């Protein structure tokens, strides 16, 4: 439920950008979210619908680009998407460590009119 | 028309956290952000440290709770500066709340400040508070699978406490599996096993604190 605070922060950044560009409407917001970022798309969408009411971003479409969390095997060096369960390398069964890919959490771009 | 933004959504929080961090550094304050599930022993651990180190260094506590001031009152009775944040339903503390709390807290120039986060293994991991160390407590009755389920929390930890070790003989907790999970995502954080109830292992943690409290103390 921390998505409440996060969505507010995201909306502020978008509205600020829209204001700087002197546009009248934001129609689409593209977000990049790593699977390790603990953010639920549905929850962001729900808060966004409420918070954006009466702003330039009301009705904007949210596009969520999910980035799978990438691990690198400490044994064989293979890079892989984290399996649903556990952290083991699908190739050799060795343990992997996170590579940093999968922690993304940023606004990529917005469409405005 | 498309506008490229490439903006970190946590920007506002992260900026404030950076300012907090600079402030703490200037004042020589070592800050420990204590994160864990409800009932895992966050307050108990802090109380132990107060008893062990309270006479040798200044200690302060920021208590984060959804509601109530039960923990803050317990700490206040020990004569330790404490500031209560009630998040009113909010699931985590953020950098701005810490900034506000600092204004209401009188700390000696060089001291140890604990921030007891809201009991939750998910949301607090996303919010940098400007702390020196993130401390994560797992407790035996919660089960050995927690690092597998709450990956981002255990990834973020600088030090991990496994509390309630006195309960090991009475549970199905598999130590090996717990360590495997921790090491898969966090190769650096030491894992310290202890029991706040019996005091076993507490000295090792106290030694860790002594070593890591800012050198200028």
HADDOCK unambig.tbl for C-alpha pairs under 7 A between the chains (distance, minus, plus):
assign (segid A and resid 1 and name CA) (segid B and resid 91 and name CA) 6.76 0.50 0.50
assign (segid A and resid 2 and name CA) (segid B and resid 91 and name CA) 6.24 0.50 0.50
assign (segid A and resid 2 and name CA) (segid B and resid 123 and name CA) 5.75 0.50 0.50
assign (segid A and resid 9 and name CA) (segid B and resid 9 and name CA) 6.40 0.50 0.50
assign (segid A and resid 10 and name CA) (segid B and resid 9 and name CA) 5.43 0.50 0.50
assign (segid A and resid 36 and name CA) (segid B and resid 152 and name CA) 6.05 0.50 0.50
assign (segid A and resid 38 and name CA) (segid B and resid 122 and name CA) 6.83 0.50 0.50
assign (segid A and resid 86 and name CA) (segid B and resid 148 and name CA) 6.11 0.50 0.50
assign (segid A and resid 87 and name CA) (segid B and resid 184 and name CA) 6.53 0.50 0.50
assign (segid A and resid 95 and name CA) (segid B and resid 184 and name CA) 5.99 0.50 0.50
assign (segid A and resid 96 and name CA) (segid B and resid 184 and name CA) 5.90 0.50 0.50
assign (segid A and resid 97 and name CA) (segid B and resid 184 and name CA) 5.49 0.50 0.50
assign (segid A and resid 97 and name CA) (segid B and resid 185 and name CA) 5.46 0.50 0.50
assign (segid A and resid 98 and name CA) (segid B and resid 185 and name CA) 6.21 0.50 0.50
assign (segid A and resid 105 and name CA) (segid B and resid 8 and name CA) 6.18 0.50 0.50
assign (segid A and resid 105 and name CA) (segid B and resid 9 and name CA) 6.27 0.50 0.50
assign (segid A and resid 106 and name CA) (segid B and resid 6 and name CA) 6.16 0.50 0.50
assign (segid A and resid 106 and name CA) (segid B and resid 7 and name CA) 5.24 0.50 0.50
assign (segid A and resid 106 and name CA) (segid B and resid 8 and name CA) 4.28 0.50 0.50
assign (segid A and resid 106 and name CA) (segid B and resid 9 and name CA) 5.05 0.50 0.50
assign (segid A and resid 107 and name CA) (segid B and resid 5 and name CA) 6.11 0.50 0.50
assign (segid A and resid 107 and name CA) (segid B and resid 6 and name CA) 5.30 0.50 0.50
assign (segid A and resid 107 and name CA) (segid B and resid 7 and name CA) 5.14 0.50 0.50
assign (segid A and resid 107 and name CA) (segid B and resid 8 and name CA) 6.50 0.50 0.50
assign (segid A and resid 107 and name CA) (segid B and resid 9 and name CA) 6.54 0.50 0.50
assign (segid A and resid 108 and name CA) (segid B and resid 4 and name CA) 6.21 0.50 0.50
assign (segid A and resid 108 and name CA) (segid B and resid 5 and name CA) 5.34 0.50 0.50
assign (segid A and resid 108 and name CA) (segid B and resid 6 and name CA) 4.43 0.50 0.50
assign (segid A and resid 108 and name CA) (segid B and resid 7 and name CA) 6.78 0.50 0.50
assign (segid A and resid 109 and name CA) (segid B and resid 2 and name CA) 6.78 0.50 0.50
assign (segid A and resid 109 and name CA) (segid B and resid 3 and name CA) 5.46 0.50 0.50
assign (segid A and resid 109 and name CA) (segid B and resid 4 and name CA) 4.26 0.50 0.50
assign (segid A and resid 109 and name CA) (segid B and resid 5 and name CA) 4.82 0.50 0.50
assign (segid A and resid 109 and name CA) (segid B and resid 6 and name CA) 6.54 0.50 0.50
assign (segid A and resid 110 and name CA) (segid B and resid 2 and name CA) 5.69 0.50 0.50
assign (segid A and resid 110 and name CA) (segid B and resid 3 and name CA) 5.28 0.50 0.50
assign (segid A and resid 110 and name CA) (segid B and resid 4 and name CA) 6.62 0.50 0.50
assign (segid A and resid 111 and name CA) (segid B and resid 1 and name CA) 5.48 0.50 0.50
assign (segid A and resid 111 and name CA) (segid B and resid 2 and name CA) 4.39 0.50 0.50
assign (segid A and resid 111 and name CA) (segid B and resid 3 and name CA) 6.23 0.50 0.50
assign (segid A and resid 112 and name CA) (segid B and resid 1 and name CA) 5.30 0.50 0.50
assign (segid A and resid 112 and name CA) (segid B and resid 2 and name CA) 6.23 0.50 0.50
assign (segid A and resid 113 and name CA) (segid B and resid 1 and name CA) 6.24 0.50 0.50
